[in-house]
Amino acid sequence: MQRRDFVKLALAGAALPLVPRRAAALDYPTRPVHVLVGQAAGSSSDITARLVAQYLSDHLGQQFVVEIRPGATGNVATEAVVRAAPDGYTLLLVNSQNTINQAMFPDLPFDFRRDIAPIAIVDRVALVMEVLPTFPAKTVPEFIAYAKANPGKINMASAGVGGPQHVAGELFKYMAGVNLVHVPYHGSTPALVDLLAGQVQVMFDVTPSSLPHIRQGKLRPLAVTTPERVDFLPGVPAMAEFLPGYEAFGWIGYGAPKGTPKSIIDTLNKAVNQAIADAAVKGRLLDLGALVMPPNTPEDFAKFIAADTEKWVKVVKFANLKPE
């Protein structure tokens, strides 16, 4: 009897530490949450992160603080979140850069699909091929003709080696048969600065960061990278109209370290879905040129990530891209 009572007491004592952890998950969040962004300040990732984070702060009762951690095409921020405690207080603003990196960098010290738990996808983002209004070509066919007549003399900016902008541009180079000089930057913002200054001549950029300049007449859009035209750029053709089969997308979502309690993932998933359904948030995202996603589950997002990874692996091999 004494031994049996001792075993019962031991088992009860072993279970006690689990109670506060469950309570912490149910009460989440009880302190500020940090959202790491691996892209430059002012980029579409930064803009979207702050927009959704503000909604989460207002509706979950704690501050969601956005931290910019650029470097190594987003891998610095991703690794920091991978190594963070899986308690829901360090999140990652995930995007297509993460899936591209799977193909570009085979020796990373982490596996994005394995080590980051999907929360929800926020939007998909078209890219736009853009030049200065003074550039000699006004259409994609004219650009291709000009590039072929001036091989190696046109500089193509990107937000970094292996980023969506770079891959979209390299795919264009391959399919159009032109020789453009790739000039990588540390994010869209500095690349756009040099494009507007005429230091580089063309860029494939995500619409959220480029639309303001296009609407102000500072940049001329030649084509969008979606299979079809988009409403927010009326009159701008799709690249597939000139290069059949061409397609390149960016996307943005939220992720957490692997092992984060399901109750916390579910809380965040519900809140992010509510954020992108909110009229003010959705309107702002649409105004930025994003294609807002319908409500989705972590499982939906995981399937999306798997499919996107496979697509970019094919594109990287197709264009024979290598990290520099």
C-alpha positions in Angstrom: 0.0 0.0 0.0 2.8 2.4 0.9 4.6 1.7 -2.4 1.4 2.2 -4.4 0.7 5.5 -2.7 4.3 6.6 -3.3 3.9 5.8 -7.1 0.7 7.8 -7.2 2.3 10.7 -5.5 5.3 10.6 -7.8 3.1 10.5 -10.9 1.0 13.4 -9.6 4.1 15.4 -8.9 5.5 14.7 -12.4 2.4 16.0 -14.0 2.4 19.3 -12.0 4.9 21.1 -14.2 2.7 20.6 -17.2 -0.2 22.6 -15.8 1.4 26.0 -16.0 2.6 25.3 -19.6 -1.0 24.5 -20.6 -2.3 27.5 -18.9 0.4 29.7 -20.6 -0.7 28.3 -24.0 -4.4 29.0 -23.2 -3.7 32.5 -21.9 -1.5 33.4 -24.9 -0.2 36.0 -25.4 0.7 37.4 -22.0 3.7 39.5 -23.1 4.9 41.2 -26.3 5.4 39.0 -29.4 8.4 39.6 -31.7 7.9 39.2 -35.5 11.2 38.9 -37.4 11.4 40.1 -41.0 14.3 39.0 -43.1 13.9 41.7 -45.7 14.8 45.3 -45.8 12.8 48.1 -44.1 10.2 49.4 -46.4 10.0 46.2 -48.4 6.6 44.5 -49.1 7.4 42.0 -46.3 8.0 44.8 -43.8 4.9 46.7 -44.9 2.7 43.6 -44.6 4.2 42.5 -41.4 3.5 45.9 -39.7 0.0 46.0 -41.1 -1.0 42.6 -39.8 1.0 43.0 -36.5 -1.0 46.2 -35.7 -4.2 44.3 -36.0 -2.9 41.4 -33.9 -1.7 43.9 -31.3 -5.2 45.6 -31.2 -7.1 42.3 -31.0 -4.9 40.0 -28.9 -4.1 42.4 -26.1 -0.3 42.4 -26.5 2.1 44.2 -28.7 3.4 42.4 -31.8 6.7 44.1 -32.4 8.2 43.9 -35.9 12.0 43.5 -36.0 13.9 43.9 -39.3 16.7 41.2 -39.5 18.0 41.3 -43.1 20.9 39.2 -44.2 21.7 36.2 -46.3 18.5 36.6 -48.4 16.4 36.1 -45.3 18.3 33.2 -43.8 19.5 35.2 -40.8 16.0 35.9 -39.6 14.8 32.4 -40.4 17.6 30.8 -38.5 17.0 33.1 -35.5 13.4 32.0 -35.4 14.3 28.3 -35.9 16.5 28.5 -32.8 14.0 30.5 -30.7 11.9 29.0 -28.0 8.8 27.4 -29.4 6.5 29.4 -27.2 4.8 31.7 -29.7 6.7 34.8 -28.6 9.1 34.8 -31.6 7.4 34.5 -35.1 8.7 34.7 -38.6 7.3 36.7 -41.5 7.6 34.0 -44.1 7.6 34.5 -47.8 8.6 32.9 -51.1 12.2 33.7 -50.4 12.1 30.9 -47.8 11.1 28.3 -50.4 13.5 29.7 -53.0 16.3 29.4 -50.5 15.6 25.6 -50.2 16.7 25.3 -53.8 19.4 28.0 -53.8 21.2 27.0 -50.6 21.3 23.2 -50.1 23.7 23.4 -47.1 21.7 25.6 -44.8 21.9 24.7 -41.1 18.1 24.3 -41.0 15.3 23.0 -43.1 12.6 25.6 -43.6 9.8 23.1 -44.2 10.8 21.0 -41.2 11.8 23.6 -38.7 9.2 26.4 -39.2 5.5 25.6 -38.3 3.1 27.3 -40.8 0.5 29.6 -39.2 -1.4 31.2 -42.1 -0.7 32.7 -45.6 -1.7 36.4 -45.9 -1.4 37.1 -49.6 0.1 36.4 -53.0 2.1 39.1 -54.6 2.5 39.7 -58.3 5.8 41.2 -59.6 6.0 43.9 -62.3 8.7 44.4 -64.8 9.5 48.2 -64.7 11.8 50.8 -66.2 12.1 54.5 -66.1 9.7 56.5 -68.3 12.8 57.7 -70.3 13.9 54.1 -71.1 13.9 53.6 -75.0 11.5 50.6 -74.8 7.8 51.1 -74.0 6.7 47.4 -74.4 8.1 44.0 -73.6 8.8 43.2 -77.3 10.6 46.6 -77.7 12.6 45.8 -74.5 13.6 42.4 -75.9 14.6 43.9 -79.2 16.6 46.7 -77.5 18.3 44.2 -75.1 19.3 41.9 -78.0 20.8 44.9 -79.8 22.7 45.9 -76.6 23.8 42.6 -75.0 25.3 43.1 -71.5 24.6 46.8 -71.4 21.4 46.7 -69.4 21.6 46.4 -65.7 18.8 44.4 -63.9 18.4 45.2 -60.2 17.1 42.8 -57.7 16.5 42.7 -53.9 19.2 40.0 -53.6 20.7 36.9 -55.1 18.1 34.2 -55.3 15.1 36.4 -54.3 11.8 36.4 -56.1 12.9 39.5 -58.1 16.1 37.8 -59.1 14.5 34.5 -60.1 11.7 36.3 -62.0 14.4 38.3 -63.9 16.5 35.3 -64.6 13.5 33.4 -65.9 12.8 36.3 -68.2 16.4 36.4 -69.5 16.2 32.7 -70.2 12.9 32.7 -72.0 13.5 35.9 -73.9 17.1 35.0 -74.8 18.6 38.3 -73.6 21.7 39.1 -71.8 21.1 41.4 -68.8 23.6 42.1 -66.1 22.2 41.2 -62.6 22.9 43.8 -59.9 21.8 42.4 -56.5 21.0 44.7 -53.6 20.2 44.2 -49.9 16.4 44.5 -50.3 13.9 46.2 -52.7 14.3 49.6 -51.1 17.9 50.3 -52.1 17.3 48.6 -55.5 14.4 51.0 -56.2 16.5 54.0 -55.1 19.1 53.2 -57.8 16.5 52.3 -60.4 14.8 55.7 -59.9 18.2 57.4 -60.0 19.0 55.6 -63.4 21.9 53.6 -62.0 20.2 50.4 -63.1 17.7 50.1 -66.0 15.2 47.5 -65.2 13.8 45.6 -62.2 11.2 42.9 -61.6 9.8 44.0 -58.2 6.9 43.0 -56.1 3.9 45.3 -56.5 3.5 46.6 -52.9 6.9 48.4 -53.0 6.6 49.5 -56.6 3.0 50.6 -57.0 3.5 54.0 -55.4 6.2 54.9 -57.8 4.2 53.6 -60.8 1.1 55.6 -59.8 3.2 58.7 -59.4 4.6 58.2 -63.0 8.1 57.7 -61.8 8.3 54.1 -63.2 6.8 52.6 -66.3 5.4 49.1 -65.9 6.0 46.9 -68.9 4.3 43.7 -67.7 3.1 41.8 -64.6 4.4 38.3 -63.9 1.0 36.7 -63.3 -0.6 34.5 -65.9 -3.3 37.1 -66.4 -3.6 40.9 -66.1 -4.4 42.4 -62.7 -7.1 45.0 -61.9 -4.8 47.3 -60.0 -2.6 47.9 -63.1 -5.1 48.5 -65.8 -3.7 48.3 -69.3 -0.5 46.5 -68.2 -0.2 43.2 -70.0 0.8 39.9 -68.5 4.3 38.6 -69.4 2.7 35.4 -70.6 1.2 37.3 -73.5 4.7 37.7 -74.9 6.4 34.7 -73.3 3.9 31.8 -73.1 4.2 29.9 -69.9 6.0 32.6 -67.9 4.8 32.9 -64.3 6.4 34.2 -61.1 4.7 34.9 -57.8 5.7 36.1 -54.4 3.7 35.4 -51.2 3.7 36.4 -47.6 2.6 34.6 -44.4 3.4 33.9 -40.8 5.3 31.0 -39.2 6.6 29.9 -35.8 9.4 27.6 -34.5 8.7 23.9 -34.8 7.2 22.6 -31.6 5.1 25.6 -30.9 1.9 24.4 -29.1 -1.0 23.7 -31.4 -3.3 25.9 -29.3 -1.0 28.9 -29.9 -0.7 28.1 -33.6 -4.5 27.9 -33.8 -4.9 31.2 -31.9 -2.5 33.0 -34.3 -4.1 31.3 -37.3 -7.6 32.6 -36.3 -6.3 36.1 -35.6 -4.3 36.3 -38.9 -7.3 35.1 -40.9 -9.5 37.7 -39.1 -6.9 40.4 -39.9 -6.8 39.8 -43.7 -10.7 39.6 -43.7 -10.9 43.0 -41.9 -12.1 45.7 -44.3 -9.4 48.2 -43.4 -6.5 45.7 -43.6 -7.8 44.0 -46.7 -8.3 47.3 -48.4 -4.8 48.4 -47.6 -3.3 45.2 -48.9 -5.3 45.5 -52.1 -4.2 49.1 -52.5 -0.6 47.8 -52.2 -1.2 45.4 -55.1 -1.5 42.2 -53.0 -3.9 39.4 -53.9 -5.4 38.6 -50.5 -5.8 35.0 -49.7 -9.1 33.5 -48.4 -9.2 32.0 -44.8 -6.8 29.1 -44.6 -5.6 26.6 -42.0 -2.0 25.8 -41.0 -2.4 22.5 -42.9 -3.5 24.5 -46.1 -0.4 26.7 -45.7 1.9 23.7 -45.3 0.6 22.2 -48.6 1.0 25.6 -50.3 4.6 25.8 -49.0 5.4 22.2 -50.3 4.0 23.0 -53.8 5.8 26.4 -53.9 9.1 24.8 -52.9 8.8 22.2 -55.7 8.0 25.0 -58.2 11.1 27.1 -57.3 13.4 24.1 -57.3 12.3 23.6 -60.9 12.8 27.2 -61.8 16.2 27.5 -60.1 17.4 24.4 -62.1 15.7 25.6 -65.2 17.6 28.9 -65.1 20.7 27.2 -63.7 20.9 29.8 -60.8 23.7 29.6 -58.3 24.3 31.6 -55.1 27.0 34.2 -55.4 
